[in-house]
Amino acid sequence: DRVVVDEQSALFQPGVTRNAALYCGWYSLATYIDAFNWQKGAVGYHIASSECSTLKKEGSQVWCKRMLENGAAATIGPVGEPYVDAFPPPDLFFAFLLGGKNLVESYFFSLPHLSWKMVLIGDPLYTPFADRRVR
């Protein structure tokens, strides 16, 4: 097991990321790239507009829909244009999650502001790192 921080400008290519547990990416608008073999319980989100707008539309390639279909347990996405400052900063969101907070606490505590355009999908009480919870 290892952590990989990829700061390259190139997009992941299909099939190159094995055992992904946590993910945050940037802007491949409505064009999911099947680069991930999701670990059971994976949490991730993609920072792009309207990625949660067509969850029930057959053939939709938005990231939220495709991540869930391919095995991610939870994701965050907008139903319209929220602007980039509406997304939880990944360093905060994942720090809360890794620190033992549940999914909804991690989401809410890391939101820069409340936005009616943003959606959290997953069990709100999901706590993948509960053993790290500060007591």
Phi and psi in radians as a Rosetta constraint file:
Dihedral C 1 N 2 CA 2 C 2 CIRCULARHARMONIC -2.718 0.35
Dihedral N 2 CA 2 C 2 N 3 CIRCULARHARMONIC 2.826 0.35
Dihedral C 2 N 3 CA 3 C 3 CIRCULARHARMONIC -1.863 0.35
Dihedral N 3 CA 3 C 3 N 4 CIRCULARHARMONIC 2.306 0.35
Dihedral C 3 N 4 CA 4 C 4 CIRCULARHARMONIC -2.127 0.35
Dihedral N 4 CA 4 C 4 N 5 CIRCULARHARMONIC 2.153 0.35
Dihedral C 4 N 5 CA 5 C 5 CIRCULARHARMONIC -1.866 0.35
Dihedral N 5 CA 5 C 5 N 6 CIRCULARHARMONIC 1.971 0.35
Dihedral C 5 N 6 CA 6 C 6 CIRCULARHARMONIC -1.816 0.35
Dihedral N 6 CA 6 C 6 N 7 CIRCULARHARMONIC 1.916 0.35
Dihedral C 6 N 7 CA 7 C 7 CIRCULARHARMONIC -1.861 0.35
Dihedral N 7 CA 7 C 7 N 8 CIRCULARHARMONIC 0.303 0.35
Dihedral C 7 N 8 CA 8 C 8 CIRCULARHARMONIC -1.310 0.35
Dihedral N 8 CA 8 C 8 N 9 CIRCULARHARMONIC 2.715 0.35
Dihedral C 8 N 9 CA 9 C 9 CIRCULARHARMONIC -1.396 0.35
Dihedral N 9 CA 9 C 9 N 10 CIRCULARHARMONIC -0.351 0.35
Dihedral C 9 N 10 CA 10 C 10 CIRCULARHARMONIC -1.257 0.35
Dihedral N 10 CA 10 C 10 N 11 CIRCULARHARMONIC 2.543 0.35
Dihedral C 10 N 11 CA 11 C 11 CIRCULARHARMONIC -1.311 0.35
Dihedral N 11 CA 11 C 11 N 12 CIRCULARHARMONIC 2.661 0.35
Dihedral C 11 N 12 CA 12 C 12 CIRCULARHARMONIC -1.031 0.35
Dihedral N 12 CA 12 C 12 N 13 CIRCULARHARMONIC 2.542 0.35
Dihedral C 12 N 13 CA 13 C 13 CIRCULARHARMONIC -1.705 0.35
Dihedral N 13 CA 13 C 13 N 14 CIRCULARHARMONIC 2.714 0.35
Dihedral C 13 N 14 CA 14 C 14 CIRCULARHARMONIC -0.921 0.35
Dihedral N 14 CA 14 C 14 N 15 CIRCULARHARMONIC 2.324 0.35
Dihedral C 14 N 15 CA 15 C 15 CIRCULARHARMONIC 1.331 0.35
Dihedral N 15 CA 15 C 15 N 16 CIRCULARHARMONIC 0.162 0.35
Dihedral C 15 N 16 CA 16 C 16 CIRCULARHARMONIC -1.607 0.35
Dihedral N 16 CA 16 C 16 N 17 CIRCULARHARMONIC -0.257 0.35
Dihedral C 16 N 17 CA 17 C 17 CIRCULARHARMONIC -1.933 0.35
Dihedral N 17 CA 17 C 17 N 18 CIRCULARHARMONIC 1.880 0.35
Dihedral C 17 N 18 CA 18 C 18 CIRCULARHARMONIC -1.698 0.35
Dihedral N 18 CA 18 C 18 N 19 CIRCULARHARMONIC 2.535 0.35
Dihedral C 18 N 19 CA 19 C 19 CIRCULARHARMONIC 1.004 0.35
Dihedral N 19 CA 19 C 19 N 20 CIRCULARHARMONIC 0.730 0.35
Dihedral C 19 N 20 CA 20 C 20 CIRCULARHARMONIC -1.248 0.35
Dihedral N 20 CA 20 C 20 N 21 CIRCULARHARMONIC 2.233 0.35
Dihedral C 20 N 21 CA 21 C 21 CIRCULARHARMONIC -1.955 0.35
Dihedral N 21 CA 21 C 21 N 22 CIRCULARHARMONIC -0.637 0.35
Dihedral C 21 N 22 CA 22 C 22 CIRCULARHARMONIC -2.291 0.35
Dihedral N 22 CA 22 C 22 N 23 CIRCULARHARMONIC 2.424 0.35
Dihedral C 22 N 23 CA 23 C 23 CIRCULARHARMONIC -2.618 0.35
Dihedral N 23 CA 23 C 23 N 24 CIRCULARHARMONIC 2.411 0.35
Dihedral C 23 N 24 CA 24 C 24 CIRCULARHARMONIC -2.477 0.35
Dihedral N 24 CA 24 C 24 N 25 CIRCULARHARMONIC 2.216 0.35
Dihedral C 24 N 25 CA 25 C 25 CIRCULARHARMONIC -2.316 0.35
Dihedral N 25 CA 25 C 25 N 26 CIRCULARHARMONIC 3.138 0.35
Dihedral C 25 N 26 CA 26 C 26 CIRCULARHARMONIC -2.418 0.35
Dihedral N 26 CA 26 C 26 N 27 CIRCULARHARMONIC 2.117 0.35
Dihedral C 26 N 27 CA 27 C 27 CIRCULARHARMONIC 0.907 0.35
Dihedral N 27 CA 27 C 27 N 28 CIRCULARHARMONIC 1.404 0.35
Dihedral C 27 N 28 CA 28 C 28 CIRCULARHARMONIC -2.285 0.35
Dihedral N 28 CA 28 C 28 N 29 CIRCULARHARMONIC 1.323 0.35
Dihedral C 28 N 29 CA 29 C 29 CIRCULARHARMONIC -0.945 0.35
Dihedral N 29 CA 29 C 29 N 30 CIRCULARHARMONIC 2.060 0.35
Dihedral C 29 N 30 CA 30 C 30 CIRCULARHARMONIC 0.923 0.35
Dihedral N 30 CA 30 C 30 N 31 CIRCULARHARMONIC 0.493 0.35
Dihedral C 30 N 31 CA 31 C 31 CIRCULARHARMONIC -2.377 0.35
Dihedral N 31 CA 31 C 31 N 32 CIRCULARHARMONIC 1.398 0.35
Dihedral C 31 N 32 CA 32 C 32 CIRCULARHARMONIC -1.041 0.35
Dihedral N 32 CA 32 C 32 N 33 CIRCULARHARMONIC 2.370 0.35
Dihedral C 32 N 33 CA 33 C 33 CIRCULARHARMONIC -1.899 0.35
Dihedral N 33 CA 33 C 33 N 34 CIRCULARHARMONIC 2.073 0.35
Dihedral C 33 N 34 CA 34 C 34 CIRCULARHARMONIC -1.360 0.35
Dihedral N 34 CA 34 C 34 N 35 CIRCULARHARMONIC 1.128 0.35
Dihedral C 34 N 35 CA 35 C 35 CIRCULARHARMONIC -1.639 0.35
Dihedral N 35 CA 35 C 35 N 36 CIRCULARHARMONIC -0.123 0.35
Dihedral C 35 N 36 CA 36 C 36 CIRCULARHARMONIC -1.994 0.35
Dihedral N 36 CA 36 C 36 N 37 CIRCULARHARMONIC 2.424 0.35
Dihedral C 36 N 37 CA 37 C 37 CIRCULARHARMONIC -1.866 0.35
Dihedral N 37 CA 37 C 37 N 38 CIRCULARHARMONIC 1.711 0.35
Dihedral C 37 N 38 CA 38 C 38 CIRCULARHARMONIC -1.274 0.35
Dihedral N 38 CA 38 C 38 N 39 CIRCULARHARMONIC 2.307 0.35
Dihedral C 38 N 39 CA 39 C 39 CIRCULARHARMONIC -1.184 0.35
Dihedral N 39 CA 39 C 39 N 40 CIRCULARHARMONIC 2.644 0.35
Dihedral C 39 N 40 CA 40 C 40 CIRCULARHARMONIC -1.024 0.35
Dihedral N 40 CA 40 C 40 N 41 CIRCULARHARMONIC 2.246 0.35
Dihedral C 40 N 41 CA 41 C 41 CIRCULARHARMONIC 1.537 0.35
Dihedral N 41 CA 41 C 41 N 42 CIRCULARHARMONIC 0.161 0.35
Dihedral C 41 N 42 CA 42 C 42 CIRCULARHARMONIC -1.059 0.35
Dihedral N 42 CA 42 C 42 N 43 CIRCULARHARMONIC 2.559 0.35
Dihedral C 42 N 43 CA 43 C 43 CIRCULARHARMONIC -2.243 0.35
Dihedral N 43 CA 43 C 43 N 44 CIRCULARHARMONIC 2.306 0.35
Dihedral C 43 N 44 CA 44 C 44 CIRCULARHARMONIC -2.863 0.35
Dihedral N 44 CA 44 C 44 N 45 CIRCULARHARMONIC 2.858 0.35
Dihedral C 44 N 45 CA 45 C 45 CIRCULARHARMONIC -2.660 0.35
Dihedral N 45 CA 45 C 45 N 46 CIRCULARHARMONIC 2.749 0.35
Dihedral C 45 N 46 CA 46 C 46 CIRCULARHARMONIC -2.110 0.35
Dihedral N 46 CA 46 C 46 N 47 CIRCULARHARMONIC 2.181 0.35
Dihedral C 46 N 47 CA 47 C 47 CIRCULARHARMONIC -1.470 0.35
Dihedral N 47 CA 47 C 47 N 48 CIRCULARHARMONIC 1.694 0.35
Dihedral C 47 N 48 CA 48 C 48 CIRCULARHARMONIC -2.840 0.35
Dihedral N 48 CA 48 C 48 N 49 CIRCULARHARMONIC 2.734 0.35
Dihedral C 48 N 49 CA 49 C 49 CIRCULARHARMONIC -1.189 0.35
Dihedral N 49 CA 49 C 49 N 50 CIRCULARHARMONIC 2.508 0.35
Dihedral C 49 N 50 CA 50 C 50 CIRCULARHARMONIC 1.020 0.35
Dihedral N 50 CA 50 C 50 N 51 CIRCULARHARMONIC 0.419 0.35
Dihedral C 50 N 51 CA 51 C 51 CIRCULARHARMONIC -1.262 0.35
Dihedral N 51 CA 51 C 51 N 52 CIRCULARHARMONIC -0.090 0.35
Dihedral C 51 N 52 CA 52 C 52 CIRCULARHARMONIC -2.098 0.35
Dihedral N 52 CA 52 C 52 N 53 CIRCULARHARMONIC 0.355 0.35
Dihedral C 52 N 53 CA 53 C 53 CIRCULARHARMONIC -1.552 0.35
Dihedral N 53 CA 53 C 53 N 54 CIRCULARHARMONIC -0.321 0.35
Dihedral C 53 N 54 CA 54 C 54 CIRCULARHARMONIC -2.308 0.35
Dihedral N 54 CA 54 C 54 N 55 CIRCULARHARMONIC 0.884 0.35
Dihedral C 54 N 55 CA 55 C 55 CIRCULARHARMONIC -1.104 0.35
Dihedral N 55 CA 55 C 55 N 56 CIRCULARHARMONIC -0.557 0.35
Dihedral C 55 N 56 CA 56 C 56 CIRCULARHARMONIC -1.745 0.35
Dihedral N 56 CA 56 C 56 N 57 CIRCULARHARMONIC -0.040 0.35
Dihedral C 56 N 57 CA 57 C 57 CIRCULARHARMONIC -1.396 0.35
Dihedral N 57 CA 57 C 57 N 58 CIRCULARHARMONIC 2.101 0.35
Dihedral C 57 N 58 CA 58 C 58 CIRCULARHARMONIC -1.060 0.35
Dihedral N 58 CA 58 C 58 N 59 CIRCULARHARMONIC 2.337 0.35
Dihedral C 58 N 59 CA 59 C 59 CIRCULARHARMONIC 1.476 0.35
Dihedral N 59 CA 59 C 59 N 60 CIRCULARHARMONIC -0.075 0.35
Dihedral C 59 N 60 CA 60 C 60 CIRCULARHARMONIC -1.081 0.35
Dihedral N 60 CA 60 C 60 N 61 CIRCULARHARMONIC 2.445 0.35
Dihedral C 60 N 61 CA 61 C 61 CIRCULARHARMONIC -1.962 0.35
Dihedral N 61 CA 61 C 61 N 62 CIRCULARHARMONIC 0.322 0.35
Dihedral C 61 N 62 CA 62 C 62 CIRCULARHARMONIC -1.148 0.35
Dihedral N 62 CA 62 C 62 N 63 CIRCULARHARMONIC 2.629 0.35
Dihedral C 62 N 63 CA 63 C 63 CIRCULARHARMONIC -1.080 0.35
Dihedral N 63 CA 63 C 63 N 64 CIRCULARHARMONIC -0.773 0.35
Dihedral C 63 N 64 CA 64 C 64 CIRCULARHARMONIC -1.014 0.35
Dihedral N 64 CA 64 C 64 N 65 CIRCULARHARMONIC -0.888 0.35
Dihedral C 64 N 65 CA 65 C 65 CIRCULARHARMONIC -1.053 0.35
Dihedral N 65 CA 65 C 65 N 66 CIRCULARHARMONIC -0.872 0.35
Dihedral C 65 N 66 CA 66 C 66 CIRCULARHARMONIC -1.228 0.35
Dihedral N 66 CA 66 C 66 N 67 CIRCULARHARMONIC -0.621 0.35
Dihedral C 66 N 67 CA 67 C 67 CIRCULARHARMONIC -1.082 0.35
Dihedral N 67 CA 67 C 67 N 68 CIRCULARHARMONIC -0.785 0.35
Dihedral C 67 N 68 CA 68 C 68 CIRCULARHARMONIC -1.146 0.35
Dihedral N 68 CA 68 C 68 N 69 CIRCULARHARMONIC -0.746 0.35
Dihedral C 68 N 69 CA 69 C 69 CIRCULARHARMONIC -1.080 0.35
Dihedral N 69 CA 69 C 69 N 70 CIRCULARHARMONIC -0.564 0.35
Dihedral C 69 N 70 CA 70 C 70 CIRCULARHARMONIC -1.629 0.35
Dihedral N 70 CA 70 C 70 N 71 CIRCULARHARMONIC 0.063 0.35
Dihedral C 70 N 71 CA 71 C 71 CIRCULARHARMONIC 2.133 0.35
Dihedral N 71 CA 71 C 71 N 72 CIRCULARHARMONIC -0.121 0.35
Dihedral C 71 N 72 CA 72 C 72 CIRCULARHARMONIC -1.172 0.35
Dihedral N 72 CA 72 C 72 N 73 CIRCULARHARMONIC 2.522 0.35
Dihedral C 72 N 73 CA 73 C 73 CIRCULARHARMONIC -1.528 0.35
Dihedral N 73 CA 73 C 73 N 74 CIRCULARHARMONIC -0.456 0.35
Dihedral C 73 N 74 CA 74 C 74 CIRCULARHARMONIC -2.685 0.35
Dihedral N 74 CA 74 C 74 N 75 CIRCULARHARMONIC 2.636 0.35
Dihedral C 74 N 75 CA 75 C 75 CIRCULARHARMONIC -2.684 0.35
Dihedral N 75 CA 75 C 75 N 76 CIRCULARHARMONIC 2.963 0.35
Dihedral C 75 N 76 CA 76 C 76 CIRCULARHARMONIC -2.258 0.35
Dihedral N 76 CA 76 C 76 N 77 CIRCULARHARMONIC 2.456 0.35
Dihedral C 76 N 77 CA 77 C 77 CIRCULARHARMONIC -2.883 0.35
Dihedral N 77 CA 77 C 77 N 78 CIRCULARHARMONIC 2.801 0.35
Dihedral C 77 N 78 CA 78 C 78 CIRCULARHARMONIC -1.664 0.35
Dihedral N 78 CA 78 C 78 N 79 CIRCULARHARMONIC 2.653 0.35
Dihedral C 78 N 79 CA 79 C 79 CIRCULARHARMONIC -1.672 0.35
Dihedral N 79 CA 79 C 79 N 80 CIRCULARHARMONIC 0.008 0.35
Dihedral C 79 N 80 CA 80 C 80 CIRCULARHARMONIC -2.797 0.35
Dihedral N 80 CA 80 C 80 N 81 CIRCULARHARMONIC -2.625 0.35
Dihedral C 80 N 81 CA 81 C 81 CIRCULARHARMONIC -1.631 0.35
Dihedral N 81 CA 81 C 81 N 82 CIRCULARHARMONIC 1.794 0.35
Dihedral C 81 N 82 CA 82 C 82 CIRCULARHARMONIC -1.604 0.35
Dihedral N 82 CA 82 C 82 N 83 CIRCULARHARMONIC -0.227 0.35
Dihedral C 82 N 83 CA 83 C 83 CIRCULARHARMONIC 1.237 0.35
Dihedral N 83 CA 83 C 83 N 84 CIRCULARHARMONIC 2.602 0.35
Dihedral C 83 N 84 CA 84 C 84 CIRCULARHARMONIC -1.047 0.35
Dihedral N 84 CA 84 C 84 N 85 CIRCULARHARMONIC -0.496 0.35
Dihedral C 84 N 85 CA 85 C 85 CIRCULARHARMONIC -1.301 0.35
Dihedral N 85 CA 85 C 85 N 86 CIRCULARHARMONIC -0.041 0.35
Dihedral C 85 N 86 CA 86 C 86 CIRCULARHARMONIC -1.525 0.35
Dihedral N 86 CA 86 C 86 N 87 CIRCULARHARMONIC -0.280 0.35
Dihedral C 86 N 87 CA 87 C 87 CIRCULARHARMONIC -1.350 0.35
Dihedral N 87 CA 87 C 87 N 88 CIRCULARHARMONIC 2.538 0.35
Dihedral C 87 N 88 CA 88 C 88 CIRCULARHARMONIC -1.133 0.35
Dihedral N 88 CA 88 C 88 N 89 CIRCULARHARMONIC 2.296 0.35
Dihedral C 88 N 89 CA 89 C 89 CIRCULARHARMONIC -1.056 0.35
Dihedral N 89 CA 89 C 89 N 90 CIRCULARHARMONIC 2.241 0.35
Dihedral C 89 N 90 CA 90 C 90 CIRCULARHARMONIC -1.029 0.35
Dihedral N 90 CA 90 C 90 N 91 CIRCULARHARMONIC -0.594 0.35
Dihedral C 90 N 91 CA 91 C 91 CIRCULARHARMONIC -1.120 0.35
Dihedral N 91 CA 91 C 91 N 92 CIRCULARHARMONIC -0.611 0.35
Dihedral C 91 N 92 CA 92 C 92 CIRCULARHARMONIC -1.350 0.35
Dihedral N 92 CA 92 C 92 N 93 CIRCULARHARMONIC -0.864 0.35
Dihedral C 92 N 93 CA 93 C 93 CIRCULARHARMONIC -0.982 0.35
Dihedral N 93 CA 93 C 93 N 94 CIRCULARHARMONIC -0.892 0.35
Dihedral C 93 N 94 CA 94 C 94 CIRCULARHARMONIC -1.259 0.35
Dihedral N 94 CA 94 C 94 N 95 CIRCULARHARMONIC -0.500 0.35
Dihedral C 94 N 95 CA 95 C 95 CIRCULARHARMONIC -1.118 0.35
Dihedral N 95 CA 95 C 95 N 96 CIRCULARHARMONIC -0.752 0.35
Dihedral C 95 N 96 CA 96 C 96 CIRCULARHARMONIC -1.116 0.35
Dihedral N 96 CA 96 C 96 N 97 CIRCULARHARMONIC -0.789 0.35
Dihedral C 96 N 97 CA 97 C 97 CIRCULARHARMONIC -1.098 0.35
Dihedral N 97 CA 97 C 97 N 98 CIRCULARHARMONIC -0.815 0.35
Dihedral C 97 N 98 CA 98 C 98 CIRCULARHARMONIC -1.180 0.35
Dihedral N 98 CA 98 C 98 N 99 CIRCULARHARMONIC -0.413 0.35
Dihedral C 98 N 99 CA 99 C 99 CIRCULARHARMONIC -1.456 0.35
Dihedral N 99 CA 99 C 99 N 100 CIRCULARHARMONIC 0.041 0.35
Dihedral C 99 N 100 CA 100 C 100 CIRCULARHARMONIC 1.790 0.35
Dihedral N 100 CA 100 C 100 N 101 CIRCULARHARMONIC 0.030 0.35
Dihedral C 100 N 101 CA 101 C 101 CIRCULARHARMONIC -1.284 0.35
Dihedral N 101 CA 101 C 101 N 102 CIRCULARHARMONIC 2.694 0.35
Dihedral C 101 N 102 CA 102 C 102 CIRCULARHARMONIC -1.390 0.35
Dihedral N 102 CA 102 C 102 N 103 CIRCULARHARMONIC 3.078 0.35
Dihedral C 102 N 103 CA 103 C 103 CIRCULARHARMONIC -1.038 0.35
Dihedral N 103 CA 103 C 103 N 104 CIRCULARHARMONIC -0.839 0.35
Dihedral C 103 N 104 CA 104 C 104 CIRCULARHARMONIC -1.223 0.35
Dihedral N 104 CA 104 C 104 N 105 CIRCULARHARMONIC -0.620 0.35
Dihedral C 104 N 105 CA 105 C 105 CIRCULARHARMONIC -1.121 0.35
Dihedral N 105 CA 105 C 105 N 106 CIRCULARHARMONIC -0.784 0.35
Dihedral C 105 N 106 CA 106 C 106 CIRCULARHARMONIC -1.058 0.35
Dihedral N 106 CA 106 C 106 N 107 CIRCULARHARMONIC -0.744 0.35
Dihedral C 106 N 107 CA 107 C 107 CIRCULARHARMONIC -1.142 0.35
Dihedral N 107 CA 107 C 107 N 108 CIRCULARHARMONIC -0.947 0.35
Dihedral C 107 N 108 CA 108 C 108 CIRCULARHARMONIC -1.123 0.35
Dihedral N 108 CA 108 C 108 N 109 CIRCULARHARMONIC -0.759 0.35
Dihedral C 108 N 109 CA 109 C 109 CIRCULARHARMONIC -1.187 0.35
Dihedral N 109 CA 109 C 109 N 110 CIRCULARHARMONIC -0.403 0.35
Dihedral C 109 N 110 CA 110 C 110 CIRCULARHARMONIC -1.735 0.35
Dihedral N 110 CA 110 C 110 N 111 CIRCULARHARMONIC -0.112 0.35
Dihedral C 110 N 111 CA 111 C 111 CIRCULARHARMONIC -1.157 0.35
Dihedral N 111 CA 111 C 111 N 112 CIRCULARHARMONIC 2.285 0.35
Dihedral C 111 N 112 CA 112 C 112 CIRCULARHARMONIC -1.158 0.35
Dihedral N 112 CA 112 C 112 N 113 CIRCULARHARMONIC -0.607 0.35
Dihedral C 112 N 113 CA 113 C 113 CIRCULARHARMONIC -2.843 0.35
Dihedral N 113 CA 113 C 113 N 114 CIRCULARHARMONIC 2.785 0.35
Dihedral C 113 N 114 CA 114 C 114 CIRCULARHARMONIC -1.291 0.35
Dihedral N 114 CA 114 C 114 N 115 CIRCULARHARMONIC 2.346 0.35
Dihedral C 114 N 115 CA 115 C 115 CIRCULARHARMONIC -2.347 0.35
Dihedral N 115 CA 115 C 115 N 116 CIRCULARHARMONIC 2.235 0.35
Dihedral C 115 N 116 CA 116 C 116 CIRCULARHARMONIC -1.244 0.35
Dihedral N 116 CA 116 C 116 N 117 CIRCULARHARMONIC -0.134 0.35
Dihedral C 116 N 117 CA 117 C 117 CIRCULARHARMONIC -1.526 0.35
Dihedral N 117 CA 117 C 117 N 118 CIRCULARHARMONIC -0.280 0.35
Dihedral C 117 N 118 CA 118 C 118 CIRCULARHARMONIC -1.654 0.35
Dihedral N 118 CA 118 C 118 N 119 CIRCULARHARMONIC 2.506 0.35
Dihedral C 118 N 119 CA 119 C 119 CIRCULARHARMONIC -2.301 0.35
Dihedral N 119 CA 119 C 119 N 120 CIRCULARHARMONIC 2.375 0.35
Dihedral C 119 N 120 CA 120 C 120 CIRCULARHARMONIC -1.832 0.35
Dihedral N 120 CA 120 C 120 N 121 CIRCULARHARMONIC 2.189 0.35
Dihedral C 120 N 121 CA 121 C 121 CIRCULARHARMONIC -2.045 0.35
Dihedral N 121 CA 121 C 121 N 122 CIRCULARHARMONIC 2.125 0.35
Dihedral C 121 N 122 CA 122 C 122 CIRCULARHARMONIC 2.556 0.35
Dihedral N 122 CA 122 C 122 N 123 CIRCULARHARMONIC 2.975 0.35
Dihedral C 122 N 123 CA 123 C 123 CIRCULARHARMONIC -1.164 0.35
Dihedral N 123 CA 123 C 123 N 124 CIRCULARHARMONIC 2.022 0.35
Dihedral C 123 N 124 CA 124 C 124 CIRCULARHARMONIC -1.061 0.35
Dihedral N 124 CA 124 C 124 N 125 CIRCULARHARMONIC -0.448 0.35
Dihedral C 124 N 125 CA 125 C 125 CIRCULARHARMONIC -1.630 0.35
Dihedral N 125 CA 125 C 125 N 126 CIRCULARHARMONIC 0.065 0.35
Dihedral C 125 N 126 CA 126 C 126 CIRCULARHARMONIC -1.031 0.35
Dihedral N 126 CA 126 C 126 N 127 CIRCULARHARMONIC 2.170 0.35
Dihedral C 126 N 127 CA 127 C 127 CIRCULARHARMONIC -2.280 0.35
Dihedral N 127 CA 127 C 127 N 128 CIRCULARHARMONIC 1.423 0.35
Dihedral C 127 N 128 CA 128 C 128 CIRCULARHARMONIC -1.154 0.35
Dihedral N 128 CA 128 C 128 N 129 CIRCULARHARMONIC -0.370 0.35
Dihedral C 128 N 129 CA 129 C 129 CIRCULARHARMONIC -2.118 0.35
Dihedral N 129 CA 129 C 129 N 130 CIRCULARHARMONIC 0.758 0.35
Dihedral C 129 N 130 CA 130 C 130 CIRCULARHARMONIC -1.023 0.35
Dihedral N 130 CA 130 C 130 N 131 CIRCULARHARMONIC -0.532 0.35
Dihedral C 130 N 131 CA 131 C 131 CIRCULARHARMONIC -1.200 0.35
Dihedral N 131 CA 131 C 131 N 132 CIRCULARHARMONIC -0.174 0.35
Dihedral C 131 N 132 CA 132 C 132 CIRCULARHARMONIC -1.740 0.35
Dihedral N 132 CA 132 C 132 N 133 CIRCULARHARMONIC 0.037 0.35
Dihedral C 132 N 133 CA 133 C 133 CIRCULARHARMONIC -1.061 0.35
Dihedral N 133 CA 133 C 133 N 134 CIRCULARHARMONIC 2.319 0.35
Dihedral C 133 N 134 CA 134 C 134 CIRCULARHARMONIC -1.280 0.35
Dihedral N 134 CA 134 C 134 N 135 CIRCULARHARMONIC 2.240 0.35
